Amino acid sequence: MKLLNLNKKFFFSLIIFIFFTPLLSEDSVDIWKKENLNKKNNTSDKKNNSLEKSVSKININTKVPKEIDVNTTISEINKNLIYGIYDPDENNLTLDMWVNSEGTRIKDTIERINKIKLSSFSEELFVNTLFTISKIPNQNMTDMEFIDYKLDWLINNNKNELIASFLNKNKNFPNKKKIIKYLVDENIAKANLKKACQNITLIGNEVKDAYLDQFKIICLFKNNKKNEAQLILDLLREQKSSNKFFDNKINYLLGLSDKIDAKIDDKNLLNFYLSSITIPNFDYTPNTKTNKKIWQYLTAANLFKINHLENREQIKELENAANNNLLSKLYIFEIYKNIKFNFNDFLNADEIYRTLDPINARALIYQKVLLSDNTETKLKYLFLLNNLFKKNNLSNLYKEYLDKELKTLNPDKIPLPYVQLVAENIIYEKKNNLGKIKYNDNNYHTSRIIKFYTEQETFKKKPEKEFEIIYKKIKKNKKYKTSLKDIILFETLESDGITIPKELIDQEIVKNNLPPIELLNLEKNNETGLLLLRIVELVGEDEIMDLDIQTVYFVNHLLIKSGIKKFSNKILITTLPERSEI
């Protein structure tokens, strides 16, 4: 009887299990569907994030962590971060330094800056601003646009060390192939194929670019990896990323064809390089329209043949190229040195040169410079040669050589008629070296309180006590008037938590020297990145020590208000102290 009851219970349980199993199974499927749907929604939310940013209000009070690990990939930090070199905290900046700014204004400012030859201070501030890791602006700026501004500046200014740092800190970034192409061409132009092939390894297989793939084939061939080269070549042909010119040249190199293609292609450096290594007795005559990289490669690979330069039109092309900085100027003087003259030509050079064509005339007088045995004779022919270059609008070709030769002369032995002429033609490099600081406690801005910034590591006294001593001393001078330089020091000290007596801050001076309202608004709106770009644009070609004190004040004022202590302190150290002459 018990057994029967157990069987009934078992049978009843089995019916319930069978009946409800589809429902349980359906519930389980629904749960996974919901989770998958949530994942899809999250992904969708991320994709629409940039669109939502453009219509959402900016919360300038949002707190963003200052420190990040620069070795962390951007995707691990935040999708909205742009690529860079410096940790934000390294430059007193934050991740959101751009987010409150409108992208078009940033782009316009960078484009204006690109037209300026920046001073060392302006360039340092620009580099530290543009290459600090940060979020992109909320409006009218994409990741690709911002990365292109960075890459274009690095390439156009040949900042190879910064490029190396950028590649080291950012393993993958949009348009990486642009910077790899630049590095490859730079090293081909220097005839350094080993280094160029090392550059090609910096780009992964996920990046597809016909130019780089073609060069990769050449590198594999150079390293005797013909089978691997053949595989990539076959793939390029399947993708129709190859061309007849490249196929003919590479087939010859790989031994697949013994037919020599004598065509020279100078449309790009890679094709020109291929032409030069596949054509026996390669001979090419460049002109002023020839790509600068090809000029560099011809020089580096020693493909110019001086004994073939009897054609004066060809030499004229080379002179123009050197004058336009396409070709080393030293190469032209080497040509001049190899043009033959007889003894009579040298003996009567002062008259003979007038009867010669311009190239031979310059060559003869140049050789007379080399043969000159005293200062006066050398100066005579140096300045005669200068006039000959000016006559044919080739002054840029000659000015560095003239400067170098004049600097080798003993100033005490220069004849009086040439003194002024020599002074006018020597290129004096502007030195930004600063002399030793001389502390003077008769003024606040020259007092030893500045040691707090110039000698931080050795400044033993508390700055508050040091300032109190100086304050009591200067206060005794009833005629002392606070200067704008003093205000610069006071504002800097206040930013470091040092209390300054109110009577020292001359509000009238402050009011009359405030920055332009546009810049004040940028600081007020936390548009730090754009503010720093505008400062770069305003300072431009000038070094800080060359600026008028009003400009120094308002630049320093803005940097202090924005918390950019690194550059504020640099301005203070450069402009305030008295210094001895170097």
Buried (B, 14 or more C-beta within 10 A) or exposed (E): EEEEEEEEEEEEEEEEEEEEEEEEEEEEEEEEEEEEEEEEEEEEEEEEEBEEBEEEEBEEEEEBEEEBEBEEBBEEBEEBBBBBBBBBBBBBBBBBBBBBBBBEBBBEBBEBBEEBEBBEBBBBBBBBBBBBBBBBBBBBBBBEBBBBBBBBBBBEEEBEEBBEBBBEBBEEBBBBBBBBBBBBBBBBBBBBBEBBBBBBEEBEEEEEBBBBBBBBBBBBBBEEBBEBBBEBBEEBEEEEBBBEBBBBBBBBBBEEBEEEBEEBBBEBBBBBBBBBBBBEEBEBBBBBEBBBBBBBBBBBBEBBEEEEBEEEEBBBBBBBBBBBEBBBBEBBBEBBEEBEBEEEBEEEBEEBBEEBEBBBBBBBBBBBBEEBEEBEEBBBBBBBBBEBBEEBEBEEBBBEBBEEBBEEBEEEEBEEEBEEBBEEBEEEEEEEEEEEBEEEEEBBBBBBBBBBBBEEEEBEEEBEEBBBBBBEEBEEEEEEEBBBBBBBBBBBBEBEEBEBEEEBBBEEBBEEBBBEEEBBEBBEBBBBBBBBBBBBBBBBEBBBBBBEBEBBBBBBBBBBBBBBBBBBBBBBBBBBBBEEEE
